């Protein structure tokens, strides 16, 4: 029987890594408490200590950059269309 891979949210990873970083309990205890493998706890703790909470939000940052780029393209297109509209208005009335 195969197990389906679980995907953990950034906040969940941060919570687990923070619990492991507090070092009030062992990695195995933290892993069993949150129902994840101890190697994941170790990796998340190490990433937290090295890079902070931003390490788990890379996809969100990427999505935000893509959204900003798309928004800039749309504003540019609106500007071009407004210029065309003004030009056409002058041609029709002039």
C-alpha positions as CSV (number, residue, x, y, z in Angstrom):
1,X,0.0,0.0,0.0
2,X,1.5,3.3,-1.0
3,X,1.0,6.5,0.9
4,X,0.0,9.7,-0.9
5,X,2.5,12.6,-0.5
6,X,1.3,15.3,1.9
7,X,2.0,18.9,1.2
8,X,2.5,21.2,4.2
9,X,1.8,24.9,4.2
10,X,4.4,27.5,5.0
11,X,2.8,28.3,8.3
12,X,2.8,24.7,9.4
13,X,6.4,24.3,8.5
14,X,7.3,27.4,10.4
15,X,5.3,26.2,13.4
16,X,7.1,22.8,13.4
17,X,10.5,24.4,12.9
18,X,9.9,26.9,15.7
19,X,8.9,24.1,18.0
20,X,12.1,22.3,17.1
21,X,14.2,25.4,17.5
22,X,13.0,26.0,21.0
23,X,14.7,22.7,22.0
24,X,12.3,22.0,24.8
25,X,11.8,18.5,23.4
26,X,13.8,16.2,21.0
27,X,13.3,16.2,17.2
28,X,11.6,12.8,17.5
29,X,9.1,14.1,20.0
30,X,8.3,17.2,17.8
31,X,8.0,14.9,14.8
32,X,5.5,12.6,16.5
33,X,3.6,15.6,17.9
34,X,3.1,17.1,14.4
35,X,2.9,13.7,12.7
36,X,5.8,14.3,10.3
37,X,9.1,12.5,9.7
38,X,12.0,13.6,12.0
39,X,14.2,14.3,8.9
40,X,11.7,16.9,7.8
41,X,11.7,18.5,11.2
42,X,15.5,18.6,11.1
43,X,15.6,20.2,7.6
44,X,12.9,22.7,8.5
45,X,14.7,23.7,11.7
46,X,18.0,24.1,9.8
47,X,16.3,26.2,7.1
48,X,14.6,28.4,9.7
49,X,17.8,29.1,11.6
50,X,19.6,29.9,8.4
51,X,17.1,32.0,6.5
52,X,14.2,32.8,8.8
53,X,10.5,32.6,8.0
54,X,10.9,33.7,4.4
55,X,12.3,30.3,3.5
56,X,8.9,28.7,3.4
57,X,7.2,31.4,1.4
58,X,9.1,31.3,-1.9
59,X,6.1,30.3,-4.0
60,X,4.1,33.2,-2.5
61,X,6.9,35.7,-3.3
62,X,7.1,34.3,-6.9
63,X,3.4,34.6,-7.3
64,X,3.5,38.2,-6.1
65,X,6.3,39.1,-8.6
66,X,4.3,37.5,-11.4
67,X,1.2,39.4,-10.4
68,X,3.1,42.7,-10.3
69,X,4.5,42.0,-13.8
70,X,1.1,41.2,-15.1
71,X,-0.3,44.4,-13.5
72,X,2.4,46.5,-15.1
73,X,1.6,45.0,-18.5
74,X,-2.1,45.7,-18.1
75,X,-1.4,49.4,-17.1
76,X,0.8,49.7,-20.1
77,X,-1.9,48.3,-22.4
78,X,-4.5,50.7,-20.8
79,X,-2.3,53.6,-21.6
80,X,-1.8,52.6,-25.2
81,X,-5.6,52.1,-25.7
82,X,-6.3,55.5,-24.2
83,X,-3.9,57.1,-26.5
84,X,-5.4,55.3,-29.5
85,X,-8.9,56.4,-28.4
86,X,-7.9,60.0,-28.1
87,X,-6.2,59.8,-31.6
88,X,-9.3,58.3,-33.1
89,X,-11.6,60.9,-31.5
90,X,-9.4,63.7,-33.1
91,X,-9.5,62.0,-36.5
92,X,-13.3,61.5,-36.5
93,X,-14.1,65.1,-35.3
94,X,-11.3,66.8,-37.2
